[in-house]
């Protein structure tokens, strides 16, 4: 698994969850969701096919409508595998 060391936080997101920012108190560790739906991806895991593994626990995947980079830090993915991706993070290997 990747430790995340050396990765820069996304631009514009403010302090890391749980840390005090320069402009005030820490933001909540979990984004506020409404109506039992994830605000980032509507609680949908999407099956995609791994095209190739990249550095830093990333993979290039075929979404069926193009290619995207996703994190595979939590799963033992290999090229040709179908994986479930939720919010840019692989959460399961469906077929290998």
Buried (B, 14 or more C-beta within 10 A) or exposed (E): EBEEEEEEEEEEEBBEEEEEEEEEEEBEEEEEEEEEEEEEBEEEBBBBBBBEEEEEBBBBBEEEEEEBEBBBBEBEBBEEBBBBBBBEBBBBBEEE
